[in-house]
Amino acid sequence: MKAWPARYAGPMIAVAALLAIAPVAAPAQTGDRCPALRWTTLGTAGGPVPTPDRSEPANLLLAGNRPILVDTGDGTVGQLARIGLDMRTIRTVFISHLHLDHSGGLAAVIGLRWMNQFPGQLTVYGPPGIKAVVDGIVASMAPPARIGFGLGVPPPDPAGSVRAVEISDGQVLNLDGGLRVHAVANSHFDHDGKADRANISLSYRFSLGRRSITYTGDTGPSPAVTRLAEGSDMLVSEVIDLDRLVRDIAARRVDASADMLASMQKHLATHHLPPSDIGAMAASAKVGRVVLTHFAVPGALSDSEPALREGIGRHFAGPVDLARDLQSFDVGCR
């Protein structure tokens, strides 16, 4: 698969530059008859531990000429700069859940847009609690707002630059340009098989005409996500190499108690997806292809790749891609 070029020197390149990149997974036509539908994995690391070769979880969806961020892990704005995307074009963000590895870069997205005084208001969609997160980010901007930019006049109120919209399980949004977004609660926050109604983690299906991409950040096995993905051209999913990861954690965390390690293993086994479950989901939903990201694997991905492919291949015979940072995937016209 072809990655985004990382050599752009200009600080602001119009989003049209994205459309000029060669197609990746399928030939993508542009224009009114077939607007672009492209997914870029800005960051593919799994979990809250920084790694030297992968940025934290973040994605860019290009629907027609509209760029949309889907999760904003730490490093998101830097990754956007590496693909040459002008941040003024970002007006929409979707957050899957409120763990910081998926939302830790949101403050920079909001704050740097405000400091640059980019036009338009940023809308951040997410599960219940996203309003409190955004309000907290705006509150943290009060001191720099008081300081201003040395011009003798105060800058605009940061609160006016962003709004948060909380999404409920099963909600469908119709956005400009014909993009339809369907959200469902997955099992990432379930407790002993019982759904947590107060705190939800969302998976999203982005549909543009007859084409669609289903994205799940963190989740365990979830019939709701399988139904959401039914007939999707592309399923973008997290993945965990559970056995290797548990052994690695036990070896590294010599400070951890036996109870802590047992709790951690239960969480990893219950609230994340091993490859066999992804394959079963993809086969049941009859998706066109699987793109793996959010790699919860120890060490080099190449060490886990055979097991990941074998596990998915037990159930799913379609194409499977192990995404890299700044890699893009197109859904072409049917």
Secondary structure, 3 states (H helix, E strand, C coil): CCECCCCCCCCCCCCHHHHCCCCCCCCCCCCCCCCCEEEEEEECECCCCCCCCCCCCEEEEEECCEEEEEEECCCHHHHHHHCCCCHHHCCEEECCCCCHHHHCCHHHHHHHHHHCCCCCCEEEEECCCHHHHHHHHHHHCHHHHHHCCCCCCCCCCHHHHEEEEECCCCCEEECHHHEEEEEEECCCCCECCECCCCCCCEEEEEEECCEEEEEECCCCCCHHHHHHCCCCCEEEEEEECHHHHHHHHHHHCCCCCHHHHHHHHHHHHHHCCCHHHHHHHHHHHCCCEEEEEEEECCCCHHHHHHHHHHHHHCCCCCCEEECCCCEEEECCCC
